[in-house]
């Protein structure tokens, strides 16, 4: 699968849709999401909590609990094979070995009653057909790569015996142990202090370069994306509202929501010292999505058309797309 610029697309997602059945009604969490990803690319996915970032990636991995969840539309082509139509055995063979995921809180991902050695070696024995001795040697190698000190002594330790930052390093070692082609990182630094955050980000970037691995980095922090990603997807209410190279997104945001996110974030290069602005209002109810643009109720530029029709993602340049009826520079309809 070749993209327009000749790069190979490792992942092509088209019109992905996921919903959850609740006692109050259907929650439309992901609404027709489409994007592509190249080999070795670093892709950031940003947006407020509840915008569908994590559910989109969990849907790709088929980790949505069903019921109450349901992936009811779309395709997710990984090297030409649809992840959404694979058998359970096929998707299990992809998870961990070809696409790996690390989560926000490693304590909910690591088993508290199993040693680190057991949890690290199990996927290597399963996916790479290693012997226990080979898997142990590989586990030591991976823990050394992620900066765990005195590795051989610590293999027999349990998750609670590690600090938060060290547990996240263990999760990264586990995710990379089978040499995946794509690593999905779901806000892996949110629960860590700023110094440890920077260390984990640098570690993942270094290992991605070493392994030639693509990264999808999910976050609500645009500052993290600036230092990590090459391209960014901005999500709101289950839709992608803007997609651009990271430099373009920061220098020339085209969607009012993206502009509002950037205005709410402090920047070290801001010489005007403008006051930070909060985004007023709340995201829409995903059970009763509005007919028009989901951001219209909070948008200072919204027109009548915005409340009646939901715009689709359209190209602004070859590397920049956005979904908005309004020209953000003039405030008039396009």
C-alpha positions as CSV (number, residue, x, y, z in Angstrom):
1,X,0.0,0.0,0.0
2,X,1.6,3.2,-1.2
3,X,0.7,6.7,0.0
4,X,0.6,9.7,-2.3
5,X,4.2,10.6,-1.5
6,X,5.5,7.1,-2.2
7,X,5.8,6.0,1.4
8,X,4.4,2.6,2.4
9,X,1.3,2.8,4.6
10,X,1.5,0.3,7.4
11,X,-2.0,1.2,8.6
12,X,-5.1,2.5,6.8
13,X,-8.2,3.2,8.9
14,X,-11.4,4.1,7.1
15,X,-14.8,5.2,8.6
16,X,-14.2,3.5,12.0
17,X,-17.3,3.7,14.2
18,X,-17.7,2.4,17.7
19,X,-20.6,2.8,20.1
20,X,-21.6,1.6,23.6
21,X,-25.0,0.5,24.8
22,X,-25.9,2.0,28.2
23,X,-29.1,2.2,30.2
24,X,-29.4,5.8,29.0
25,X,-29.0,5.0,25.3
26,X,-26.3,4.5,22.7
27,X,-23.0,6.4,23.3
28,X,-21.4,7.2,19.9
29,X,-17.8,7.2,21.0
30,X,-16.1,7.1,17.6
31,X,-17.8,8.5,14.5
32,X,-16.3,7.7,11.1
33,X,-12.6,8.1,11.9
34,X,-10.3,7.8,8.9
35,X,-6.5,8.1,8.8
36,X,-3.3,6.5,7.5
37,X,0.1,5.8,9.0
38,X,3.4,5.3,7.3
39,X,6.2,2.9,8.3
40,X,8.2,4.4,11.1
41,X,6.0,7.4,11.5
42,X,5.3,9.2,14.8
43,X,1.6,10.1,14.9
44,X,0.1,12.2,17.8
45,X,-3.6,12.0,18.6
46,X,-4.8,14.9,20.8
47,X,-8.1,16.1,22.3
48,X,-9.9,16.6,25.6
49,X,-10.8,13.6,27.8
50,X,-13.7,11.7,26.3
51,X,-13.1,12.8,22.7
52,X,-12.6,9.2,21.5
53,X,-8.7,9.0,21.3
54,X,-8.3,5.9,23.4
55,X,-11.5,4.1,22.2
56,X,-10.3,4.6,18.6
57,X,-7.1,2.8,19.3
58,X,-8.7,0.1,21.5
59,X,-11.1,-0.5,18.6
60,X,-8.1,-1.1,16.3
61,X,-6.7,-3.6,18.8
62,X,-10.2,-5.2,19.2
63,X,-9.9,-4.6,23.0
64,X,-13.4,-3.0,23.3
65,X,-15.5,-5.1,25.7
66,X,-18.4,-6.5,23.7
67,X,-21.0,-6.0,25.1
68,X,-21.5,-3.1,25.9
69,X,-19.2,-1.9,23.2
70,X,-19.7,-2.5,19.5
71,X,-17.4,-1.7,16.5
72,X,-20.2,-1.3,14.0
73,X,-18.5,0.2,11.0
74,X,-15.3,0.8,9.1
75,X,-12.1,-1.0,8.2
76,X,-8.6,-1.0,9.7
77,X,-6.1,-2.4,7.2
78,X,-2.8,-3.5,8.7
79,X,-0.5,-4.5,5.8
80,X,-3.6,-5.2,3.7
81,X,-5.4,-7.3,6.3
82,X,-8.5,-6.0,8.1
83,X,-7.9,-6.1,11.9
84,X,-11.7,-5.8,12.4
85,X,-12.6,-8.9,10.5
86,X,-9.7,-11.2,11.7
87,X,-10.6,-14.3,13.8
88,X,-9.9,-14.2,17.5
89,X,-6.7,-16.3,17.0
90,X,-5.5,-14.0,14.2
91,X,-5.9,-10.8,16.2
92,X,-4.2,-12.4,19.2
93,X,-1.2,-13.2,17.0
94,X,-1.1,-9.5,16.0
95,X,-1.4,-8.0,19.5
96,X,1.9,-7.8,21.2
97,X,3.9,-9.2,18.4
98,X,3.1,-6.7,15.6
99,X,1.1,-4.0,17.3
100,X,1.8,-3.3,21.0
101,X,0.2,-1.0,23.4
102,X,1.2,0.8,26.7
103,X,-1.3,2.4,29.0
104,X,-1.6,5.3,31.3
105,X,-1.3,3.4,34.6
106,X,1.0,0.4,34.5
107,X,-0.4,-0.9,37.8
108,X,-3.7,-1.7,36.0
109,X,-1.8,-3.5,33.2
110,X,0.8,-5.4,35.2
111,X,-0.5,-8.5,37.1
112,X,0.2,-7.8,40.8
113,X,0.7,-11.5,41.7
114,X,3.2,-12.4,39.0
115,X,6.9,-11.5,38.9
116,X,8.2,-9.1,36.3
117,X,10.2,-12.0,34.8
118,X,7.1,-14.1,34.3
119,X,5.2,-11.2,32.7
120,X,8.1,-10.2,30.4
121,X,8.9,-13.7,29.2
122,X,5.4,-15.0,28.6
123,X,4.7,-13.0,25.4
124,X,8.1,-13.9,24.0
125,X,7.5,-17.6,24.6
126,X,4.0,-17.3,23.0
127,X,4.8,-15.1,20.0
128,X,8.5,-15.8,19.3
129,X,8.5,-19.5,20.3
130,X,11.5,-18.8,22.6
131,X,12.6,-21.3,25.3
132,X,12.4,-20.0,28.9
133,X,16.2,-19.5,28.9
134,X,16.1,-17.5,25.7
135,X,13.1,-15.4,26.9
136,X,14.9,-14.7,30.2
137,X,18.0,-13.5,28.3
138,X,15.9,-11.3,26.1
139,X,14.0,-9.9,29.1
140,X,17.3,-8.9,30.8
141,X,18.4,-7.2,27.5
142,X,15.1,-5.3,27.2
143,X,15.1,-4.1,30.8
144,X,18.7,-2.9,30.4
145,X,17.6,-1.0,27.3
146,X,14.9,0.9,29.2
147,X,17.2,1.8,32.1
148,X,16.3,-0.6,34.9
149,X,19.3,-0.9,37.3
150,X,20.5,-4.3,38.7
151,X,18.2,-6.1,36.2
152,X,19.0,-9.7,37.2
153,X,18.2,-9.0,40.9
154,X,14.9,-7.3,39.9
155,X,13.5,-9.9,37.6
156,X,12.0,-11.8,40.6
157,X,10.4,-8.6,42.0
158,X,6.7,-7.8,41.8
159,X,5.1,-4.7,40.3
160,X,4.5,-3.0,43.7
161,X,8.2,-3.1,44.4
162,X,8.9,-0.6,41.5
163,X,8.2,3.1,41.4
164,X,5.7,4.6,38.9
165,X,8.4,5.6,36.5
166,X,10.1,2.2,36.7
167,X,6.8,0.4,36.2
168,X,6.3,2.3,33.0
169,X,9.8,1.4,31.9
170,X,8.9,-2.3,32.5
171,X,5.7,-1.8,30.4
172,X,7.8,-0.3,27.6
173,X,10.2,-3.2,27.8
174,X,7.3,-5.7,27.6
175,X,5.7,-3.9,24.7
176,X,8.9,-3.8,22.7
177,X,10.1,-7.3,23.6
178,X,8.5,-8.9,20.4
179,X,9.8,-6.2,18.1
180,X,6.4,-4.7,17.1
181,X,6.0,-2.6,14.0
182,X,3.5,-0.2,15.7
183,X,3.5,1.0,19.3
184,X,0.3,2.6,20.6
185,X,1.1,4.7,23.7
186,X,-2.1,5.8,25.6
187,X,-1.1,8.7,27.7
188,X,1.8,6.8,29.2
189,X,3.3,9.8,31.1
190,X,0.1,11.4,32.5
191,X,0.5,9.8,36.0
192,X,4.3,10.7,36.2
193,X,6.0,13.9,37.3
194,X,7.4,16.2,34.7
195,X,11.1,15.0,35.0
196,X,10.1,11.4,34.6
197,X,7.7,12.3,31.8
198,X,10.6,13.8,29.8
199,X,12.8,10.7,30.5
200,X,10.0,8.3,29.3
201,X,9.4,10.4,26.1
202,X,13.1,10.4,25.3
203,X,13.3,6.7,25.9
204,X,10.4,5.8,23.6
205,X,11.8,8.1,20.8
206,X,15.3,6.5,21.1
207,X,13.9,3.0,21.1
208,X,11.5,3.7,18.2
209,X,14.5,4.9,16.1
210,X,16.5,1.8,17.1
211,X,13.8,-0.6,16.3
212,X,12.4,1.3,13.2
213,X,9.0,1.3,14.8
214,X,5.9,3.5,14.2
215,X,4.3,5.2,17.2
216,X,0.8,6.4,17.9
217,X,1.0,8.7,20.9
218,X,-2.3,9.5,22.5
219,X,-2.4,12.6,24.8
220,X,-4.3,15.7,25.8
221,X,-1.0,17.6,26.1
222,X,-0.1,19.5,23.0
223,X,3.3,20.2,24.5
224,X,4.2,16.5,24.5
225,X,3.1,16.2,20.9
226,X,5.3,19.0,19.8
227,X,8.4,17.1,21.0
228,X,7.2,13.6,19.9
229,X,5.1,13.6,16.8
230,X,5.7,14.3,13.1
231,X,1.9,14.5,12.3
232,X,-1.1,15.2,14.5
233,X,-4.8,14.2,14.5
234,X,-7.0,16.5,16.6
235,X,-10.2,14.7,17.8
236,X,-13.4,16.1,19.2
237,X,-16.6,14.2,20.1
238,X,-15.5,11.1,18.2
239,X,-14.5,12.9,15.0
240,X,-11.2,14.0,13.6
241,X,-11.5,17.7,13.1
242,X,-8.0,18.5,12.0
243,X,-5.0,16.6,10.6
244,X,-1.6,18.2,9.9
245,X,2.2,18.0,10.2
246,X,3.1,19.2,13.7
247,X,4.8,22.4,12.5
248,X,1.8,23.3,10.4
249,X,-0.7,22.6,13.2
250,X,1.2,24.9,15.6
251,X,1.9,27.7,13.1
252,X,-1.3,27.7,11.2
253,X,-4.2,25.9,12.9
254,X,-7.4,26.0,10.8
255,X,-10.0,24.6,13.1
256,X,-11.4,26.8,15.9
257,X,-11.1,23.9,18.4
258,X,-7.4,23.5,17.6
259,X,-6.8,27.2,17.9
260,X,-8.7,27.2,21.3
261,X,-6.5,24.2,22.5
262,X,-3.3,26.1,21.6
263,X,-4.5,29.3,23.3
264,X,-5.1,27.3,26.5
265,X,-1.5,26.1,26.6
266,X,1.5,28.1,27.8
267,X,4.3,28.4,25.3
268,X,7.9,29.3,26.0
269,X,8.2,31.0,22.6
270,X,5.3,33.4,23.3
271,X,6.8,36.9,23.5
272,X,3.4,38.6,23.8
273,X,2.6,37.0,27.2
274,X,-1.0,36.7,26.2
275,X,-3.4,35.5,28.9
276,X,-4.3,31.8,28.6
277,X,-7.9,31.2,27.6
278,X,-10.1,28.3,28.8
279,X,-12.5,26.7,26.3
280,X,-16.0,27.7,27.6
281,X,-18.8,25.1,27.9
282,X,-18.7,21.3,27.8
283,X,-18.3,18.7,25.0
284,X,-21.6,17.5,23.6
285,X,-23.6,14.5,24.9
286,X,-22.4,11.5,22.9
287,X,-25.8,9.9,23.3
288,X,-27.5,12.8,21.6
289,X,-25.0,14.3,19.2
290,X,-26.0,17.6,17.6
291,X,-27.1,17.7,13.9
292,X,-24.4,20.1,12.9
293,X,-20.7,20.6,14.0
294,X,-20.2,19.0,17.4
295,X,-18.1,22.1,18.5
296,X,-20.6,24.7,17.4
297,X,-22.1,25.2,20.8
298,X,-18.6,26.2,22.2
299,X,-17.3,27.9,19.1
300,X,-16.9,31.7,19.1
301,X,-17.0,31.7,15.3
302,X,-20.1,29.5,14.8
303,X,-22.6,30.4,12.1
304,X,-26.1,29.1,11.5
305,X,-24.8,26.6,8.9
306,X,-22.5,25.1,11.6
307,X,-25.5,24.2,13.7
308,X,-27.3,22.6,10.8
309,X,-24.6,20.6,9.0
310,X,-21.5,18.7,10.2
311,X,-18.5,19.6,7.9
312,X,-16.3,16.8,6.6
313,X,-12.5,16.7,6.7
314,X,-11.3,18.5,3.6
315,X,-7.7,19.3,2.3
316,X,-6.3,22.8,3.1
317,X,-2.9,21.7,1.7
318,X,-1.4,18.4,0.6
319,X,-0.4,17.8,4.3
320,X,-3.2,19.6,6.1
321,X,-6.9,18.8,6.5
322,X,-9.7,20.3,8.6
323,X,-13.4,20.0,9.1
324,X,-14.9,23.5,9.4
325,X,-17.3,25.8,7.5
326,X,-15.6,28.9,8.7
327,X,-12.4,30.7,7.6
328,X,-10.6,31.2,11.0
329,X,-8.8,34.3,9.7
330,X,-11.8,36.2,8.5
331,X,-14.6,34.6,10.6
332,X,-16.7,34.3,7.5
333,X,-18.1,31.1,5.8
334,X,-15.7,29.5,3.4
